C-alpha cells in the first residue's frame, strides 16, 4: 500500500509538470546542459535499450530464421536440422554462464557499467550471426547474445 501511495504522490507532481512542458506553458529542464552529464545518462540508457531489445530478439530469432536457413537450397550457409537445433540452444547456454560473471562485476563496477560492458558481447554476437558462413560462427554468435539475455533476465 505504501508503494502505491508513493507512486500516486510522485505522479501528482510529475504529470502536471510534464503536461505543462508538452503544452509549452513552461520550460522543464530534463537534463543538465553539460555534455559529460548527458553522456553519463545516454550511454547507460542506450545499453539498457540494447539489452531489452536483445532479449526479445535472441529468444524469438530462431523460429523464423532457422526454418528459412534449413530449407534454403541456394543460401551461403546450409544447416542440418540437428545443427539448427544446436544454434537455437546455444543462447540458453550463454544465459546460464553469465550469472557468476555478472555477479562478480556488479558489486565492483556497479549495475550501470556491468550493463554497458555486457552490451558489447551482444553487438559482437549479432555481428557474428550476420556475417556467419558456417554453423560454428552461428553457435558462437548465439552464445554471446545469450550472455546478454542471461544478465537481463
N, C-alpha and C positions, 0 to 999 in steps of 0.2 A: 504494500500500500504506500509505503514511503517513497519508493522509486517512482510510482505513478504520479504522486503529488509533486515530486521534484521535477518530473518531466513536464507536467502541466504548468508548473510555476515558471520553468525556463522558456517554454513556448509562449507564455503570456507576454514576455518581454522581447523575445527574439522575433516572433512573427510580425508584430506591428512595425518593428524597425525595418525588417526586410521588405515588408509591403510598402512602407514609405519610400524605401530605396528604389523599388521597382516602379513605383508611380512617379518618381522623380521629385518628390517633395523635399527630401533632404539627402545629402550625400552620406553614405555609410562607408567608412574606411575598413575594408575587409582585411587587407594585408598592409604591412608597413612598406614604405617606399624604398627601402634599401634592397639592393639586388641580392645580397647574401641571405637576407631573411626570406626572400621569395624562393630562392633555390632550396633553402633548407626545408621548405614546405612542399615545393613542387616535386622534388626528386622522390621523397617517400610516398607522396600521393600517386605518382606515376608507377612506382614499384608495386604499390598495393593494387592499383588498377590492373597492371600486368598479371599479378598473381591471381586476382579474381577472374579475370578473363581467361587465364591459363587453365584454371581448374575446370571450367566448363569445356574448353576445347580439348584438353587432354583426355577427359573422360568420354567425350562424345565423338572424337575424331575417328576411332577405329571402325565404327559401324558403317558409315558410307564409304570411307576411303579404302578400307581393306577389301570390301566387296568389289570395288572398281579395279583395284590393283590385281587381285587374284584372277578375276575374269578377263582381264585385258590380255590380248594376244600380241599387240604391237607396241607395248609400253617399253620404256627404257629399263624398267625394273620388273622382274617377274617373281612372284612368291607362290609357294605351295600353300595349301590350307593350313598345314602344320606351322610353317613359318609365319603365316598371318596370325595364327593364334598366339604365337610367341611375341609377335610385335604388339599385340593388344595387351598381353600380360606383363610385359616388362615395365610398363609405367607403374604398376602396383608394387613391383619390387623396389622401385625408387621411392615410393611412398613409405615403405617400411624402413628403408635405410636412412632416411633423412632425420628421423626423430632424435637419435643421440647427437648428431651434428648440430642441429638447431638448438637442442637443449644445452650444448656446450657453448654456442655462440651467444645466446640471448642474455645470460647474466653478465657476460664480459663486454659485449658490444651494444646491447640494448635491442629492443624489438625493431626499431627503425632501420638500423644498419644491418641486422640479420635479414630483414625483408629485402633490403637493397642488394645485399650480397647474393641472396638466393634468387633474385630476378635474373642474374647473369646465366646460371645453368638453363633457365627457361629459354632465354634467347638463343643460347648455343644449341640447345636441343632441337628447337624448331628449325634452326638453320641446317642442322644435320638431317632432319626429316625432309626438308625441302630439297636439299641437294643430294639426297641419298641415291646411290647407284646399286646397292646390294642390301640384303637383309641385315647384316651386322651393323651397318650405318643406321638403319631404322631402329634396331634394338638399342643402340647407344643413345640415339635421339629421344626415344621414348623413355629410357631410364632417366635421362637428365630432366625431361619435362615432368616425370613422375616425382622427382625430388621436390619440385615447387608445390605440387598438389599435396604431398605429404606434409609440408610445412604449413600450408594454408588450412588443412583440414583439422 
